[in-house]
Amino acid sequence: MEEYTETMNVLLVDDNVPIVQGLKDSIHWAKLSFQQVLGAYSMTEAIEQFRSKQIALLISDIELPDGDGLTLISWVKKAYPNCVCIILSSFPNFDYAKRAISLGVSEYLLKPVDKLELEHSITKSMALYYGQTAQTPKNKTSPSVSESVLHIQQYIEQHLAEEISRSTLAESFGFNPEYLSTMFKKETGDTLSEYIQKKRLSVARKLLLQTNLPISLISQSCGYETLSYFSTVFRQKTGMSPREYRKIHDTAEKI
């Protein structure tokens, strides 16, 4: 099996050494395909880590000795926009949470955080990251596809990990739902649901072949609510389960 080509590291930022160590020890990071779990105890140290390592996930406290976590995240999002950021704070402050959301923070969690809650938040936050990085390079657009439909296709591909409905698309692009469905079908040959399903399965197959990610995380990355539903749809379309698909192709590569 071809390994995931991008180095996946996580950076934990808190001025409390036991908290950083506790986070390192409590989560099964390797299972989530992280290679290194790094620690920093100030904003300056965190920036140095970003400049020397490839960081996919940042988990930071708000209060730091030489700044604050939100200022750090603002810098990160400008310098490394693909990095997923989670706040872990002791402050249930609405203004902090509002600013965090505006900066693109995936989760705002309060200390002390339950291990299962943190694992769920990490999994949910990284799902979108994995789904987006697995996108297949886009082919040249067909002349028959209008700019409106192209934008809808791009929106779908960028939000595969999320719930996508006809009403959501219609509201986002300012179309009547019925008109949007008719236009999309006429120009692409697929209904909206067919197109979304094709894209989700395409990304799922790529993640199964090119990563060692848990199938449950791949399922979430592609927008399936449950692993059982993902497995059912995958078997209907490919004739085998996700696990069988990965195993067969892995074996074929070794022959």
N, C-alpha and C positions, 0 to 999 in steps of 0.2 A: 504493500500500500504506500502510495506517495504521501509523505508527511506534509502537514500544513506548513507552507513555506515561510510564513511570517512568524518571527519570534514573538511569543506572547508572554509579557511580564506584567506583574501587578506591583504597584507602589502603594504602601501604607504610610500615611503621614499623620503623626500625632506626637506631641511633646512628652507624652507619657510612655516611657519605654515598656512597662509591663503590658499596656494595651496593644502596642504594636506587636510584641512577642506573642500575646494571646491570640491575636488575629492570625498571625503566621501559623500557629499550632492548631487552631480550631477548625480551619477549613481545609478540605481535601483539594488543594489547588491543582495538583497534577491531573486529577480527574476532569477538571475544567480546561485542560490543555495549557495551563500556565507553566512556563519553564522556570522562571525565577520569581520569588516573592521578596521584594525589596522593602527596606524601611527607611524613613527619613523623619527627623525630629524637629525640623524647622522648614520654613518656606525656601530658604536659601539651599538647604540640602536637597529638597525636593526638586528644585530647578536643575541642580547639578546632576541629579539622577536622570532627569528627562533628557539632558543634553548628552549623556553618555550611554543610556540604555534605550531600548525600544519599549515604551510603556503602552499597554493596551487598556489597562484599568487603573484608575486612581481612586483610592478611598481615603478621604481626608477629614480631619477634625476642622472645626471653625476657628478656634483660638490656637494660634501658633506664636512662638516667642518673637518672631520678627515680621509678623504680618497676620493674615487670616486666610482661612481656606478658600473663601469666595474670591479673594484677590488672586490666589494661586490658580484657581480653576479658570478665572477670566484669562489669565496668561496662557494656561494650557490650551484652552479652546481656540485661541488665536494662533499659537505656535504649532499645536498638534490637534487639529479639529476632529480627528477620528477617535481620539482617546475617550473612553467611557468614564464618566465621573460620578462618584457616589459620595454624599456627605454623611458623616457619622458624628453627631454632635450631642452635647448635653443641653442645648438651647432649643426649647420648643417655641421659637420665635417666628411669627408669621412673616415679618419683613425679611428675615433671613431666608425662609423657605421660598418666598416670592422671588427674591433675587436669584436664588439658586436655580429655580425653574427657568428664569429668563436667560440664565447662562447656559442652559442645556444640561443641567444635572439630571441624571436618570432617577436617582432615589435620594430622599432626605430622611435618614434614619436617626432615631434617638438612642442614646446610651442609657442604660446597658441594653445591648441588642441581643436578642435570642439567636443562637447559632443557626437554627433552621430558617428564621426570618432573613438573616443575612445571606445565607446560601441561596434562598429563593430570589432575593433582590439581585444578587450577582448574576444568577442564571438568567433572570428576566432581562437585566440590563445588557448582558453580553449577547443575548439572542439576536437582537437587532444588528449588533456589530458583525456577528458571524454571517448572518443572512446577507448583509450588504457586501461584505468582502468576498462572498462567493458568487456574486452576480457575474453572469456571462457577458463578455464584451458585446456591446450592441452592434447588430448588423446595420448596414446602410438602410435607411428608412425607405419603404416603398413609396413611390410617387403618389399612390392612391390614398395614402394615409394623411389626413389633414393634421395641421399643427395642434388642434384641440385634442385629437385622439392620441397623437404622439405624447403630449403632456400627460394625458391620463395613463398611458402605458408606463411612462417614467415614474409617475406617482405610485402606481401599483408596485413596480419593481423596487422602489425605495422604502416601501412600507409593508413588505411581505410578512414581517414578524407581528404585525398588528392586525386587528380586525378590519376588514375592508368590505364595505357594503355599498350597494348601488346608491342608497340615499346619502351616504357620506361623500361619495364621489360627486354626485349631483350637486350637493351643497357646496363642496369645495370648488367646483368649476362653474357654478352658476347655470346649470342646465336643469330642465325638467327631467325627472328620473326616466320616464318612458322614452323621451326623445334621446337621452344619453344612451340608453340600451340599444335603441334602433340604430343610431348613428354608429356606435361601436361595432355592432354585429355586421352592418353593411360594409364598413371599411376594412375590418380585420378578418371577417369570416367566423369569428368566435363570439360567443356571448361573454359578458363580463366575468361570470363565474367560471367559464371554461378557460379563459385567458389567465385568470388568477390561479386556477388549479394547475395549469401547465407550468407557469412560472415557479410556483411553490415546489412542484415535483422536480423540476429541472435543477433548482438550487439544492434540494434535498439529495438528489443523486450525486451532485458534485461534492457536497460535504461528506457524504458516506464514503466516496472514493478517495478524497484528497485530505481527509483529516481523521484523527482518532477520537473525535468528539463523541461523547455519549449520545446514543440515538434519541434519548429523551430531550437533550438540548437541541439537537438538530430539528426535532419535531417543533419545539418552541420557536426556533430561529425562522422556521418557514411558516409560522402562523397557525399551526394546528393546536386546538385547545387541549387535546389529550393525546397521549402516546398511542392509545388503542385506536383512536380515529385515524391518526396518521398511518398506522400499520395497516388498517383496513383499506384506506384509499390507495396506499402504495402497492398493496398486493393486487388490488383490482386493476391497476394500471400497468404493473410490471410482471404479474404472475408469481411474485415471491415477496417475502417479508423484507423489511429494511436490513435486518441482520443477515438474512440469506444473500441478499444482493451484495452487501459488503464482503461477505465471506467468499462468494463465488468469484468476484472480481479480484479480490486479494490473492486467492489461490491461483487464478489464471496468470497473474503478473509474475508469480514465482516459478511457473513452469518453464 
